[in-house]
Amino acid sequence: MKINYWAILLCAIVNVLLGMLWFGAFREPWMSGHDLTPEGLSSMENPMLPHLVSILTAIVIAYIMSMIFRRMCVCTLRDGLLTGAGFGVFGLLGTIVLNLYAMRPFSLSLVDGGFAFVQMLIFGAILGAWIKK
């Protein structure tokens, strides 16, 4: 199996779309949990920077997942979903622990960690199903 760069690109695109949907739907609890206001967000010095870093991070994560999938012979949609869910659990649990130490509300952990879980689930499905041989 070879690295499928088209699948990695698709993961990056899905990351942007999922982020827009997810954080649009959970905007209020996310902002409240991080003590942010719309005014504070609009005064950000470089508002594009988080978006660019998010895209680059998605590419790196998808590439690393693809390398791991190749070594593990994950090459079906089902295997990709299951393995992606495992990656997602790491993200969810890590977010819960970090937010506990930061004394942030548990609802914030569900928003941020839930995004990580769904993101990895989708990345796993794409990378597992779209194998380049």
C-alpha positions as CSV (number, residue, x, y, z in Angstrom):
1,M,0.0,0.0,0.0
2,K,1.2,3.5,-0.8
3,I,0.4,6.8,0.8
4,N,-2.7,8.3,-0.9
5,Y,-2.1,12.0,-1.0
6,W,-5.5,12.7,-2.4
7,A,-7.1,11.1,0.6
8,I,-4.9,13.3,2.9
9,L,-6.0,16.4,1.0
10,L,-9.6,15.3,1.4
11,C,-9.1,14.9,5.1
12,A,-7.8,18.5,5.2
13,I,-10.9,19.7,3.3
14,V,-13.2,17.7,5.6
15,N,-11.4,19.1,8.6
16,V,-12.3,22.7,7.5
17,L,-15.9,21.8,6.7
18,L,-16.4,19.8,9.9
19,G,-14.9,22.6,12.0
20,M,-17.3,25.1,10.4
21,L,-20.3,22.9,11.2
22,W,-19.1,21.7,14.6
23,F,-18.0,25.0,16.1
24,G,-20.9,26.8,14.4
25,A,-23.3,24.4,16.2
26,F,-21.5,24.6,19.5
27,R,-20.4,28.2,19.3
28,E,-21.9,29.3,22.6
29,P,-20.7,26.6,24.9
30,W,-17.3,26.7,23.2
31,M,-16.9,30.5,23.6
32,S,-18.3,30.4,27.2
33,G,-16.0,27.5,28.1
34,H,-12.9,29.5,26.9
35,D,-14.2,32.8,28.3
36,L,-14.3,34.3,24.9
37,T,-16.6,37.0,23.5
38,P,-17.5,37.8,19.9
39,E,-15.7,41.2,20.4
40,G,-12.6,39.5,21.6
41,L,-12.5,37.1,18.7
42,S,-13.0,39.9,16.2
43,S,-10.1,41.8,17.7
44,M,-7.7,38.9,17.1
45,E,-4.5,40.3,15.5
46,N,-4.2,37.6,12.8
47,P,-7.6,35.8,12.5
48,M,-6.4,33.6,9.7
49,L,-3.5,32.0,11.6
50,P,-5.6,29.5,13.6
51,H,-7.3,28.4,10.4
52,L,-4.0,27.9,8.6
53,V,-2.5,26.0,11.5
54,S,-5.6,23.8,11.6
55,I,-5.3,22.9,8.0
56,L,-1.6,22.1,8.3
57,T,-2.2,20.1,11.4
58,A,-5.0,18.1,9.7
59,I,-2.5,17.3,6.8
60,V,0.1,16.2,9.3
61,I,-2.3,14.1,11.3
62,A,-3.8,12.5,8.2
63,Y,-0.3,11.7,6.8
64,I,0.8,10.1,10.1
65,M,-2.5,8.1,10.3
66,S,-1.9,7.0,6.7
67,M,1.6,5.8,7.6
68,I,0.3,3.9,10.6
69,F,-2.6,2.5,8.7
70,R,-0.2,1.2,6.0
71,R,1.9,-0.5,8.7
72,M,-1.1,-2.0,10.3
73,C,-2.7,-3.1,7.0
74,V,-5.8,-1.0,7.7
75,C,-7.4,-1.1,4.2
76,T,-11.2,-1.1,4.6
77,L,-13.8,1.4,5.6
78,R,-14.7,-0.7,8.7
79,D,-11.1,-1.0,9.8
80,G,-10.5,2.7,9.2
81,L,-13.5,3.6,11.2
82,L,-12.5,1.4,14.1
83,T,-8.9,2.5,14.1
84,G,-9.9,6.2,13.7
85,A,-12.3,5.8,16.7
86,G,-9.3,4.6,18.7
87,F,-7.3,7.7,17.7
88,G,-10.4,9.8,18.5
89,V,-10.6,8.3,22.0
90,F,-7.0,9.5,22.6
91,G,-8.0,13.0,21.6
92,L,-11.2,13.0,23.6
93,L,-9.6,11.7,26.8
94,G,-6.6,14.0,26.4
95,T,-8.9,17.0,26.1
96,I,-10.8,16.0,29.2
97,V,-7.7,15.7,31.3
98,L,-6.3,19.1,30.0
99,N,-9.5,20.8,30.7
100,L,-9.8,19.3,34.2
101,Y,-6.4,20.7,35.1
102,A,-7.3,24.1,33.5
103,M,-10.5,24.0,35.6
104,R,-12.6,24.4,32.4
105,P,-16.2,23.2,32.3
106,F,-16.8,19.5,31.3
107,S,-19.1,20.8,28.5
108,L,-16.0,22.3,26.9
109,S,-14.3,18.9,26.9
110,L,-17.2,17.4,25.1
111,V,-17.1,20.2,22.5
112,D,-13.4,20.1,21.9
113,G,-12.8,16.4,22.5
114,G,-15.9,15.5,20.6
115,F,-14.6,17.3,17.6
116,A,-11.3,15.4,17.9
117,F,-13.2,12.1,18.1
118,V,-15.4,12.8,15.1
119,Q,-12.5,14.2,13.1
120,M,-10.4,11.1,13.7
121,L,-13.4,8.8,12.9
122,I,-13.9,10.6,9.6
123,F,-10.1,10.6,8.8
124,G,-10.0,6.9,9.6
125,A,-12.9,6.2,7.3
126,I,-11.4,8.2,4.4
127,L,-7.9,6.7,4.8
128,G,-9.1,3.2,5.4
129,A,-11.5,3.1,2.5
130,W,-9.4,5.0,-0.1
131,I,-6.3,2.9,-0.3
132,K,-3.8,3.4,-3.0
133,K,-2.1,0.1,-3.9
